[in-house]
Amino acid sequence: MLWGNSSCRLRTQIVMTFEPVVQTIVPGKVAHFEMGGVSFEIVSDGAVVSGPPEKTHPHADAGYVNKILDNHGLPHDRLDFAANILIAESHGSRTMFDAGLGPVSNPPAWGRAAGDAFHNMRIGSIHAPDRIALTHAHGEHIGGLIDEIGNPRFPNAEVYAPFEEHAFWTDPIRTGPAWAFDCGLARTVFSAVDKNLKLFASDPGLKDSGVTAIPTPGHTITHTAYRIKTEAGDVLHFGDAARHSILNVVYPEWKFVGDFDPVQCVCTRLRLFEDAVRTGALVFSYHWPFPGIGHL
Ligand SMILES: [Zn+2]
């Protein structure tokens, strides 16, 4: 399928599919792989549910969406999203990207299918991170920063977040039901990890681990992707810039109602996809089927 749109077009038109890279998987849904001197682990936090597609992707042709879902044996009444946490260890430092839902009570519509990361880390013998870099501050990405009694889950880890992302979700001006879950949780979590919080404008200062931030606004106002450099090429962490491994890849220009700025998110997605294809980077996406890593 060729893609691109009038306002935000790829310089190169590409036939796009996502080819997962299957790695050694141990019980509890933990995957490991080595690449160019960097050791990677992926921990499953479980899954979250949204949909149905006609509500999440209202601008897409519903009949065509359902046909695509049929071709992949997927239901029409909901969209299932995995939740995957990437950990990269290089030069003796372990950087974890996002933290999962944690022990918090999520909105009922999600079911209770996420929040498994810490359990999976324990049974998979995964060590605690030294640093945690956040892609954005939605609840299923930051709730795992705290434990059942509200203390930091990883008390020795520095927590890196974009300055404006932190400011947006903790701003007391945001009240009411629409903001209650994400803003309430952000205030609780950021307050709990305040001592270790490192807010950054554009550069988190993690280059010593080969990690750089890529501003990727759209899903949230300062959503951030990350590039992890290895001696054998890069890994590109998309965060939530491309939530669905099929719909967002076949038609990246389809807008998702859960994005803060859906049009901007489309442009961001196209830019990231082009980067990945041009550089041959391995891509990782938080919500793609576990382990969420492969090639475009
Ligand atoms: Zn998400």
py3Dmol code that shows the C-alpha trace and the ligand (Angstrom):
import py3Dmol

protein = """\
ATOM      1  CA  MET A   1       0.000   0.000   0.000  1.00  0.00           C
ATOM      2  CA  LEU A   2       1.412   3.366  -0.961  1.00  0.00           C
ATOM      3  CA  TRP A   3       0.899   6.108   1.542  1.00  0.00           C
ATOM      4  CA  GLY A   4       1.413   9.768   2.242  1.00  0.00           C
ATOM      5  CA  ASN A   5      -0.997  12.681   2.221  1.00  0.00           C
ATOM      6  CA  SER A   6      -1.128  16.157   0.838  1.00  0.00           C
ATOM      7  CA  SER A   7      -0.084  18.043   3.982  1.00  0.00           C
ATOM      8  CA  CYS A   8       2.564  15.661   5.198  1.00  0.00           C
ATOM      9  CA  ARG A   9       4.085  13.470   2.560  1.00  0.00           C
ATOM     10  CA  LEU A  10       6.991  11.106   2.544  1.00  0.00           C
ATOM     11  CA  ARG A  11       9.854  11.980   0.270  1.00  0.00           C
ATOM     12  CA  THR A  12       9.896   8.315  -0.716  1.00  0.00           C
ATOM     13  CA  GLN A  13       6.791   6.202  -1.193  1.00  0.00           C
ATOM     14  CA  ILE A  14       7.255   2.874   0.525  1.00  0.00           C
ATOM     15  CA  VAL A  15       5.396  -0.417   0.568  1.00  0.00           C
ATOM     16  CA  MET A  16       5.145  -0.927   4.296  1.00  0.00           C
ATOM     17  CA  THR A  17       4.662  -3.919   6.554  1.00  0.00           C
ATOM     18  CA  PHE A  18       5.889  -4.611  10.054  1.00  0.00           C
ATOM     19  CA  GLU A  19       8.105  -7.684  10.320  1.00  0.00           C
ATOM     20  CA  PRO A  20       8.493  -8.673  13.961  1.00  0.00           C
ATOM     21  CA  VAL A  21      11.837  -9.912  15.206  1.00  0.00           C
ATOM     22  CA  VAL A  22      11.230 -12.962  17.354  1.00  0.00           C
ATOM     23  CA  GLN A  23      13.733 -13.343  20.151  1.00  0.00           C
ATOM     24  CA  THR A  24      14.302 -15.713  23.024  1.00  0.00           C
ATOM     25  CA  ILE A  25      11.282 -15.421  25.257  1.00  0.00           C
ATOM     26  CA  VAL A  26      11.218 -16.663  28.841  1.00  0.00           C
ATOM     27  CA  PRO A  27       8.104 -17.367  30.909  1.00  0.00           C
ATOM     28  CA  GLY A  28       6.309 -14.245  32.058  1.00  0.00           C
ATOM     29  CA  LYS A  29       6.779 -12.554  28.707  1.00  0.00           C
ATOM     30  CA  VAL A  30      10.295 -11.254  28.779  1.00  0.00           C
ATOM     31  CA  ALA A  31      12.426 -11.107  25.620  1.00  0.00           C
ATOM     32  CA  HIS A  32      16.181 -10.615  25.318  1.00  0.00           C
ATOM     33  CA  PHE A  33      18.439  -9.711  22.450  1.00  0.00           C
ATOM     34  CA  GLU A  34      21.925  -8.321  21.906  1.00  0.00           C
ATOM     35  CA  MET A  35      22.752  -5.795  19.235  1.00  0.00           C
ATOM     36  CA  GLY A  36      26.009  -3.970  18.558  1.00  0.00           C
ATOM     37  CA  GLY A  37      27.317  -4.091  22.113  1.00  0.00           C
ATOM     38  CA  VAL A  38      23.996  -3.190  23.723  1.00  0.00           C
ATOM     39  CA  SER A  39      21.930  -5.707  25.659  1.00  0.00           C
ATOM     40  CA  PHE A  40      18.170  -5.300  25.284  1.00  0.00           C
ATOM     41  CA  GLU A  41      15.342  -6.713  27.330  1.00  0.00           C
ATOM     42  CA  ILE A  42      11.635  -6.291  26.676  1.00  0.00           C
ATOM     43  CA  VAL A  43       9.176  -6.790  29.503  1.00  0.00           C
ATOM     44  CA  SER A  44       5.459  -7.199  28.889  1.00  0.00           C
ATOM     45  CA  ASP A  45       3.154  -5.086  31.010  1.00  0.00           C
ATOM     46  CA  GLY A  46       0.145  -6.961  29.616  1.00  0.00           C
ATOM     47  CA  ALA A  47      -2.368  -5.272  27.345  1.00  0.00           C
ATOM     48  CA  VAL A  48      -4.964  -2.529  27.156  1.00  0.00           C
ATOM     49  CA  VAL A  49      -8.137  -2.410  25.121  1.00  0.00           C
ATOM     50  CA  SER A  50      -9.754   0.384  23.142  1.00  0.00           C
ATOM     51  CA  GLY A  51     -12.143   0.674  20.264  1.00  0.00           C
ATOM     52  CA  PRO A  52     -14.175  -0.247  18.381  1.00  0.00           C
ATOM     53  CA  PRO A  53     -12.301   1.024  15.329  1.00  0.00           C
ATOM     54  CA  GLU A  54     -15.219   3.138  14.056  1.00  0.00           C
ATOM     55  CA  LYS A  55     -14.895   5.197  17.263  1.00  0.00           C
ATOM     56  CA  THR A  56     -11.097   5.282  17.504  1.00  0.00           C
ATOM     57  CA  HIS A  57     -10.506   5.860  13.784  1.00  0.00           C
ATOM     58  CA  PRO A  58     -13.698   7.674  12.708  1.00  0.00           C
ATOM     59  CA  HIS A  59     -12.119   9.174   9.577  1.00  0.00           C
ATOM     60  CA  ALA A  60     -11.183   5.811   8.146  1.00  0.00           C
ATOM     61  CA  ASP A  61     -13.510   3.832   5.884  1.00  0.00           C
ATOM     62  CA  ALA A  62     -15.136   1.406   8.361  1.00  0.00           C
ATOM     63  CA  GLY A  63     -15.682  -1.284   5.748  1.00  0.00           C
ATOM     64  CA  TYR A  64     -12.050  -1.178   4.713  1.00  0.00           C
ATOM     65  CA  VAL A  65     -10.848  -1.164   8.325  1.00  0.00           C
ATOM     66  CA  ASN A  66     -12.936  -4.268   9.021  1.00  0.00           C
ATOM     67  CA  LYS A  67     -11.563  -5.957   5.910  1.00  0.00           C
ATOM     68  CA  ILE A  68      -8.008  -5.328   7.123  1.00  0.00           C
ATOM     69  CA  LEU A  69      -8.903  -6.655  10.579  1.00  0.00           C
ATOM     70  CA  ASP A  70     -10.504  -9.744   8.980  1.00  0.00           C
ATOM     71  CA  ASN A  71      -7.344 -10.402   6.995  1.00  0.00           C
ATOM     72  CA  HIS A  72      -5.437 -10.566  10.271  1.00  0.00           C
ATOM     73  CA  GLY A  73      -8.060 -12.538  12.186  1.00  0.00           C
ATOM     74  CA  LEU A  74      -8.806  -9.594  14.495  1.00  0.00           C
ATOM     75  CA  PRO A  75     -12.219  -8.687  15.966  1.00  0.00           C
ATOM     76  CA  HIS A  76     -14.261  -5.666  14.821  1.00  0.00           C
ATOM     77  CA  ASP A  77     -15.630  -4.659  18.218  1.00  0.00           C
ATOM     78  CA  ARG A  78     -12.388  -3.564  19.856  1.00  0.00           C
ATOM     79  CA  LEU A  79      -8.689  -2.944  19.298  1.00  0.00           C
ATOM     80  CA  ASP A  80      -6.237  -4.791  21.528  1.00  0.00           C
ATOM     81  CA  PHE A  81      -2.947  -3.146  22.335  1.00  0.00           C
ATOM     82  CA  ALA A  82      -0.001  -4.840  23.995  1.00  0.00           C
ATOM     83  CA  ALA A  83       2.095  -2.857  26.470  1.00  0.00           C
ATOM     84  CA  ASN A  84       5.848  -3.397  26.117  1.00  0.00           C
ATOM     85  CA  ILE A  85       8.693  -1.927  28.136  1.00  0.00           C
ATOM     86  CA  LEU A  86      12.153  -1.736  26.576  1.00  0.00           C
ATOM     87  CA  ILE A  87      15.337  -1.809  28.656  1.00  0.00           C
ATOM     88  CA  ALA A  88      18.741  -1.082  27.095  1.00  0.00           C
ATOM     89  CA  GLU A  89      21.991  -1.765  28.933  1.00  0.00           C
ATOM     90  CA  SER A  90      25.209  -0.252  27.690  1.00  0.00           C
ATOM     91  CA  HIS A  91      28.404   0.920  29.364  1.00  0.00           C
ATOM     92  CA  GLY A  92      27.149  -0.524  32.635  1.00  0.00           C
ATOM     93  CA  SER A  93      24.007   1.608  32.713  1.00  0.00           C
ATOM     94  CA  ARG A  94      20.461   0.321  32.366  1.00  0.00           C
ATOM     95  CA  THR A  95      17.880   2.618  30.774  1.00  0.00           C
ATOM     96  CA  MET A  96      14.208   1.618  30.883  1.00  0.00           C
ATOM     97  CA  PHE A  97      11.699   3.317  28.599  1.00  0.00           C
ATOM     98  CA  ASP A  98       8.344   3.933  30.328  1.00  0.00           C
ATOM     99  CA  ALA A  99       7.147   1.981  33.338  1.00  0.00           C
ATOM    100  CA  GLY A 100       3.775   0.379  32.581  1.00  0.00           C
ATOM    101  CA  LEU A 101       0.464   0.821  34.346  1.00  0.00           C
ATOM    102  CA  GLY A 102       1.642  -0.329  37.757  1.00  0.00           C
ATOM    103  CA  PRO A 103      -0.744  -1.101  40.618  1.00  0.00           C
ATOM    104  CA  VAL A 104      -3.172   1.763  39.962  1.00  0.00           C
ATOM    105  CA  SER A 105      -6.853   1.336  39.144  1.00  0.00           C
ATOM    106  CA  ASN A 106      -7.299   2.023  35.445  1.00  0.00           C
ATOM    107  CA  PRO A 107     -10.465   3.192  33.680  1.00  0.00           C
ATOM    108  CA  PRO A 108     -12.934   0.247  33.600  1.00  0.00           C
ATOM    109  CA  ALA A 109     -13.062   0.288  29.783  1.00  0.00           C
ATOM    110  CA  TRP A 110      -9.472  -0.970  29.667  1.00  0.00           C
ATOM    111  CA  GLY A 111     -10.238  -4.117  31.632  1.00  0.00           C
ATOM    112  CA  ARG A 112      -7.512  -5.110  34.079  1.00  0.00           C
ATOM    113  CA  ALA A 113      -5.028  -6.553  31.690  1.00  0.00           C
ATOM    114  CA  ALA A 114      -1.965  -4.374  32.256  1.00  0.00           C
ATOM    115  CA  GLY A 115       0.254  -3.645  35.216  1.00  0.00           C
ATOM    116  CA  ASP A 116       2.242  -6.901  35.022  1.00  0.00           C
ATOM    117  CA  ALA A 117       5.689  -5.477  34.317  1.00  0.00           C
ATOM    118  CA  PHE A 118       7.137  -5.585  37.819  1.00  0.00           C
ATOM    119  CA  HIS A 119       5.900  -9.157  38.332  1.00  0.00           C
ATOM    120  CA  ASN A 120       7.352 -10.158  34.958  1.00  0.00           C
ATOM    121  CA  MET A 121      10.657  -8.485  35.789  1.00  0.00           C
ATOM    122  CA  ARG A 122      10.891 -10.478  39.002  1.00  0.00           C
ATOM    123  CA  ILE A 123      10.130 -13.884  37.519  1.00  0.00           C
ATOM    124  CA  GLY A 124      12.295 -13.109  34.488  1.00  0.00           C
ATOM    125  CA  SER A 125      15.240 -12.090  36.758  1.00  0.00           C
ATOM    126  CA  ILE A 126      15.350  -8.641  35.158  1.00  0.00           C
ATOM    127  CA  HIS A 127      17.423  -6.149  37.147  1.00  0.00           C
ATOM    128  CA  ALA A 128      16.097  -2.735  38.138  1.00  0.00           C
ATOM    129  CA  PRO A 129      16.946   0.174  35.835  1.00  0.00           C
ATOM    130  CA  ASP A 130      19.385   2.976  36.667  1.00  0.00           C
ATOM    131  CA  ARG A 131      17.397   5.422  34.546  1.00  0.00           C
ATOM    132  CA  ILE A 132      13.827   5.556  33.296  1.00  0.00           C
ATOM    133  CA  ALA A 133      13.104   7.685  30.215  1.00  0.00           C
ATOM    134  CA  LEU A 134       9.447   8.521  29.608  1.00  0.00           C
ATOM    135  CA  THR A 135       7.894   8.847  26.171  1.00  0.00           C
ATOM    136  CA  HIS A 136       4.890  10.678  27.632  1.00  0.00           C
ATOM    137  CA  ALA A 137       2.820  10.838  30.802  1.00  0.00           C
ATOM    138  CA  HIS A 138      -0.287   8.789  30.015  1.00  0.00           C
ATOM    139  CA  GLY A 139      -1.277   6.511  32.870  1.00  0.00           C
ATOM    140  CA  GLU A 140      -0.347   3.169  31.322  1.00  0.00           C
ATOM    141  CA  HIS A 141       3.182   4.498  30.760  1.00  0.00           C
ATOM    142  CA  ILE A 142       3.950   6.027  34.165  1.00  0.00           C
ATOM    143  CA  GLY A 143       1.797   4.223  36.784  1.00  0.00           C
ATOM    144  CA  GLY A 144       4.522   1.599  37.219  1.00  0.00           C
ATOM    145  CA  LEU A 145       6.860   4.236  38.673  1.00  0.00           C
ATOM    146  CA  ILE A 146       5.128   3.695  42.032  1.00  0.00           C
ATOM    147  CA  ASP A 147       4.382   0.623  44.122  1.00  0.00           C
ATOM    148  CA  GLU A 148       1.191  -0.460  45.900  1.00  0.00           C
ATOM    149  CA  ILE A 149       1.632   2.071  48.722  1.00  0.00           C
ATOM    150  CA  GLY A 150       2.654   4.958  46.488  1.00  0.00           C
ATOM    151  CA  ASN A 151       6.406   4.838  46.994  1.00  0.00           C
ATOM    152  CA  PRO A 152       8.848   4.860  44.082  1.00  0.00           C
ATOM    153  CA  ARG A 153       9.016   1.353  42.580  1.00  0.00           C
ATOM    154  CA  PHE A 154      12.636   1.947  41.555  1.00  0.00           C
ATOM    155  CA  PRO A 155      13.960   4.294  44.271  1.00  0.00           C
ATOM    156  CA  ASN A 156      17.514   4.383  42.878  1.00  0.00           C
ATOM    157  CA  ALA A 157      16.523   5.184  39.308  1.00  0.00           C
ATOM    158  CA  GLU A 158      16.590   8.667  37.820  1.00  0.00           C
ATOM    159  CA  VAL A 159      13.367   9.500  35.952  1.00  0.00           C
ATOM    160  CA  TYR A 160      13.681  11.562  32.751  1.00  0.00           C
ATOM    161  CA  ALA A 161      10.646  13.373  31.362  1.00  0.00           C
ATOM    162  CA  PRO A 162      10.119  16.264  28.936  1.00  0.00           C
ATOM    163  CA  PHE A 163       9.614  19.459  30.953  1.00  0.00           C
ATOM    164  CA  GLU A 164       6.437  20.475  29.125  1.00  0.00           C
ATOM    165  CA  GLU A 165       4.951  16.989  29.360  1.00  0.00           C
ATOM    166  CA  HIS A 166       5.321  17.107  33.134  1.00  0.00           C
ATOM    167  CA  ALA A 167       3.913  20.648  33.271  1.00  0.00           C
ATOM    168  CA  PHE A 168       0.885  19.787  31.141  1.00  0.00           C
ATOM    169  CA  TRP A 169      -0.276  16.737  33.081  1.00  0.00           C
ATOM    170  CA  THR A 170       0.371  18.195  36.541  1.00  0.00           C
ATOM    171  CA  ASP A 171      -1.186  21.609  35.813  1.00  0.00           C
ATOM    172  CA  PRO A 172      -3.931  22.164  38.446  1.00  0.00           C
ATOM    173  CA  ILE A 173      -6.035  23.874  35.776  1.00  0.00           C
ATOM    174  CA  ARG A 174      -6.924  20.440  34.367  1.00  0.00           C
ATOM    175  CA  THR A 175      -9.819  19.175  36.424  1.00  0.00           C
ATOM    176  CA  GLY A 176     -12.985  17.204  35.697  1.00  0.00           C
ATOM    177  CA  PRO A 177     -13.751  13.686  34.537  1.00  0.00           C
ATOM    178  CA  ALA A 178     -11.888  13.890  31.231  1.00  0.00           C
ATOM    179  CA  TRP A 179      -8.617  14.611  33.005  1.00  0.00           C
ATOM    180  CA  ALA A 180      -9.195  12.705  36.231  1.00  0.00           C
ATOM    181  CA  PHE A 181      -7.304   9.506  35.494  1.00  0.00           C
ATOM    182  CA  ASP A 182      -4.234  10.729  33.625  1.00  0.00           C
ATOM    183  CA  CYS A 183      -3.779  14.033  35.476  1.00  0.00           C
ATOM    184  CA  GLY A 184      -4.571  12.527  38.879  1.00  0.00           C
ATOM    185  CA  LEU A 185      -2.067   9.765  38.322  1.00  0.00           C
ATOM    186  CA  ALA A 186       0.572  12.117  36.915  1.00  0.00           C
ATOM    187  CA  ARG A 187       0.349  14.348  39.994  1.00  0.00           C
ATOM    188  CA  THR A 188       0.637  11.331  42.315  1.00  0.00           C
ATOM    189  CA  VAL A 189       3.452   9.645  40.430  1.00  0.00           C
ATOM    190  CA  PHE A 190       5.596  12.712  39.730  1.00  0.00           C
ATOM    191  CA  SER A 191       5.246  13.806  43.322  1.00  0.00           C
ATOM    192  CA  ALA A 192       6.392  10.359  44.507  1.00  0.00           C
ATOM    193  CA  VAL A 193       9.511  10.345  42.293  1.00  0.00           C
ATOM    194  CA  ASP A 194      10.234  14.059  42.667  1.00  0.00           C
ATOM    195  CA  LYS A 195      13.624  13.508  44.282  1.00  0.00           C
ATOM    196  CA  ASN A 196      14.857  11.589  41.230  1.00  0.00           C
ATOM    197  CA  LEU A 197      13.025  13.548  38.553  1.00  0.00           C
ATOM    198  CA  LYS A 198      15.160  14.993  35.721  1.00  0.00           C
ATOM    199  CA  LEU A 199      13.069  17.276  33.515  1.00  0.00           C
ATOM    200  CA  PHE A 200      14.545  18.159  30.142  1.00  0.00           C
ATOM    201  CA  ALA A 201      13.724  20.518  27.287  1.00  0.00           C
ATOM    202  CA  SER A 202      15.145  18.575  24.342  1.00  0.00           C
ATOM    203  CA  ASP A 203      18.224  16.671  25.475  1.00  0.00           C
ATOM    204  CA  PRO A 204      17.895  14.313  28.425  1.00  0.00           C
ATOM    205  CA  GLY A 205      21.692  14.023  28.634  1.00  0.00           C
ATOM    206  CA  LEU A 206      21.816  10.268  28.091  1.00  0.00           C
ATOM    207  CA  LYS A 207      24.273  10.209  25.192  1.00  0.00           C
ATOM    208  CA  ASP A 208      26.761   8.261  27.327  1.00  0.00           C
ATOM    209  CA  SER A 209      24.330   5.350  26.973  1.00  0.00           C
ATOM    210  CA  GLY A 210      23.775   6.018  23.273  1.00  0.00           C
ATOM    211  CA  VAL A 211      20.277   7.355  23.979  1.00  0.00           C
ATOM    212  CA  THR A 212      18.950  10.532  22.371  1.00  0.00           C
ATOM    213  CA  ALA A 213      15.454  11.990  22.459  1.00  0.00           C
ATOM    214  CA  ILE A 214      13.413  12.767  19.337  1.00  0.00           C
ATOM    215  CA  PRO A 215      10.635  15.346  19.747  1.00  0.00           C
ATOM    216  CA  THR A 216       7.528  13.635  18.346  1.00  0.00           C
ATOM    217  CA  PRO A 217       4.499  15.753  19.300  1.00  0.00           C
ATOM    218  CA  GLY A 218       0.983  14.720  18.431  1.00  0.00           C
ATOM    219  CA  HIS A 219      -0.036  11.858  20.692  1.00  0.00           C
ATOM    220  CA  THR A 220       0.652  14.293  23.539  1.00  0.00           C
ATOM    221  CA  ILE A 221       2.052  17.805  23.299  1.00  0.00           C
ATOM    222  CA  THR A 222       5.631  16.780  23.996  1.00  0.00           C
ATOM    223  CA  HIS A 223       5.498  13.085  23.243  1.00  0.00           C
ATOM    224  CA  THR A 224       9.088  11.916  22.844  1.00  0.00           C
ATOM    225  CA  ALA A 225      10.568   9.038  20.868  1.00  0.00           C
ATOM    226  CA  TYR A 226      14.072   7.752  21.544  1.00  0.00           C
ATOM    227  CA  ARG A 227      16.965   6.563  19.416  1.00  0.00           C
ATOM    228  CA  ILE A 228      19.323   4.019  20.951  1.00  0.00           C
ATOM    229  CA  LYS A 229      22.618   3.823  19.085  1.00  0.00           C
ATOM    230  CA  THR A 230      24.495   0.544  18.883  1.00  0.00           C
ATOM    231  CA  GLU A 231      27.581  -0.498  16.930  1.00  0.00           C
ATOM    232  CA  ALA A 232      25.288  -2.493  14.617  1.00  0.00           C
ATOM    233  CA  GLY A 233      22.701   0.210  13.904  1.00  0.00           C
ATOM    234  CA  ASP A 234      19.991   2.010  15.804  1.00  0.00           C
ATOM    235  CA  VAL A 235      16.857   1.036  17.636  1.00  0.00           C
ATOM    236  CA  LEU A 236      14.054   3.562  17.240  1.00  0.00           C
ATOM    237  CA  HIS A 237      11.533   3.624  20.101  1.00  0.00           C
ATOM    238  CA  PHE A 238       8.266   4.997  18.685  1.00  0.00           C
ATOM    239  CA  GLY A 239       6.453   5.289  22.008  1.00  0.00           C
ATOM    240  CA  ASP A 240       2.798   5.865  21.090  1.00  0.00           C
ATOM    241  CA  ALA A 241       3.392   7.687  17.801  1.00  0.00           C
ATOM    242  CA  ALA A 242       2.124   4.567  16.022  1.00  0.00           C
ATOM    243  CA  ARG A 243      -0.221   2.667  18.289  1.00  0.00           C
ATOM    244  CA  HIS A 244      -1.498  -0.134  16.056  1.00  0.00           C
ATOM    245  CA  SER A 245       0.919  -2.480  14.294  1.00  0.00           C
ATOM    246  CA  ILE A 246      -1.458  -3.024  11.373  1.00  0.00           C
ATOM    247  CA  LEU A 247      -3.802  -0.030  10.974  1.00  0.00           C
ATOM    248  CA  ASN A 248      -1.095   2.573  11.611  1.00  0.00           C
ATOM    249  CA  VAL A 249       1.354   0.828   9.301  1.00  0.00           C
ATOM    250  CA  VAL A 250      -0.982   0.139   6.385  1.00  0.00           C
ATOM    251  CA  TYR A 251      -2.504   3.628   6.629  1.00  0.00           C
ATOM    252  CA  PRO A 252      -0.376   5.880   8.840  1.00  0.00           C
ATOM    253  CA  GLU A 253      -2.470   8.876   7.817  1.00  0.00           C
ATOM    254  CA  TRP A 254      -5.571   7.523   9.570  1.00  0.00           C
ATOM    255  CA  LYS A 255      -6.123   9.745  12.582  1.00  0.00           C
ATOM    256  CA  PHE A 256      -6.652   8.273  16.056  1.00  0.00           C
ATOM    257  CA  VAL A 257      -9.076  10.034  18.405  1.00  0.00           C
ATOM    258  CA  GLY A 258      -6.851   9.315  21.418  1.00  0.00           C
ATOM    259  CA  ASP A 259      -4.139  11.583  20.024  1.00  0.00           C
ATOM    260  CA  PHE A 260      -3.946  15.103  21.488  1.00  0.00           C
ATOM    261  CA  ASP A 261      -3.380  16.498  17.999  1.00  0.00           C
ATOM    262  CA  PRO A 262      -4.276  13.749  15.490  1.00  0.00           C
ATOM    263  CA  VAL A 263      -3.088  15.683  12.429  1.00  0.00           C
ATOM    264  CA  GLN A 264       0.277  16.445  14.003  1.00  0.00           C
ATOM    265  CA  CYS A 265       0.561  12.816  15.088  1.00  0.00           C
ATOM    266  CA  VAL A 266       0.125  11.689  11.487  1.00  0.00           C
ATOM    267  CA  CYS A 267       3.023  13.914  10.415  1.00  0.00           C
ATOM    268  CA  THR A 268       5.131  12.645  13.303  1.00  0.00           C
ATOM    269  CA  ARG A 269       4.322   9.035  12.414  1.00  0.00           C
ATOM    270  CA  LEU A 270       5.277   9.528   8.775  1.00  0.00           C
ATOM    271  CA  ARG A 271       8.534  11.199   9.790  1.00  0.00           C
ATOM    272  CA  LEU A 272       9.441   8.364  12.162  1.00  0.00           C
ATOM    273  CA  PHE A 273       8.574   5.697   9.604  1.00  0.00           C
ATOM    274  CA  GLU A 274      10.684   7.414   7.007  1.00  0.00           C
ATOM    275  CA  ASP A 275      13.577   7.676   9.463  1.00  0.00           C
ATOM    276  CA  ALA A 276      13.308   3.963  10.270  1.00  0.00           C
ATOM    277  CA  VAL A 277      13.202   2.857   6.642  1.00  0.00           C
ATOM    278  CA  ARG A 278      15.964   5.249   5.540  1.00  0.00           C
ATOM    279  CA  THR A 279      18.342   4.266   8.349  1.00  0.00           C
ATOM    280  CA  GLY A 280      17.374   0.591   8.539  1.00  0.00           C
ATOM    281  CA  ALA A 281      16.770   1.018  12.258  1.00  0.00           C
ATOM    282  CA  LEU A 282      15.106  -1.696  14.247  1.00  0.00           C
ATOM    283  CA  VAL A 283      11.797  -0.272  15.434  1.00  0.00           C
ATOM    284  CA  PHE A 284      10.135  -0.744  18.795  1.00  0.00           C
ATOM    285  CA  SER A 285       6.600   0.305  19.607  1.00  0.00           C
ATOM    286  CA  TYR A 286       5.044   0.302  23.054  1.00  0.00           C
ATOM    287  CA  HIS A 287       1.649  -1.019  21.964  1.00  0.00           C
ATOM    288  CA  TRP A 288       2.506  -3.427  19.159  1.00  0.00           C
ATOM    289  CA  PRO A 289       2.145  -7.155  19.800  1.00  0.00           C
ATOM    290  CA  PHE A 290       4.794  -8.432  22.207  1.00  0.00           C
ATOM    291  CA  PRO A 291       7.749  -8.104  21.922  1.00  0.00           C
ATOM    292  CA  GLY A 292       6.904  -5.103  19.710  1.00  0.00           C
ATOM    293  CA  ILE A 293      10.230  -4.981  17.899  1.00  0.00           C
ATOM    294  CA  GLY A 294      11.018  -5.567  14.242  1.00  0.00           C
ATOM    295  CA  HIS A 295      11.657  -3.945  10.882  1.00  0.00           C
ATOM    296  CA  LEU A 296       9.488  -1.753   8.697  1.00  0.00           C
TER     297      LEU A 296
END
"""
ligand_1 = """\
1
ZN
Zn 0.052 4.260 25.430
"""
view = py3Dmol.view(width=600, height=400)
view.addModel(protein, "pdb")
view.setStyle({"model": 0}, {"cartoon": {"style": "trace"}})
view.addModel(ligand_1, "xyz")
view.setStyle({"model": 1}, {"stick": {}})
view.zoomTo()
view.show()
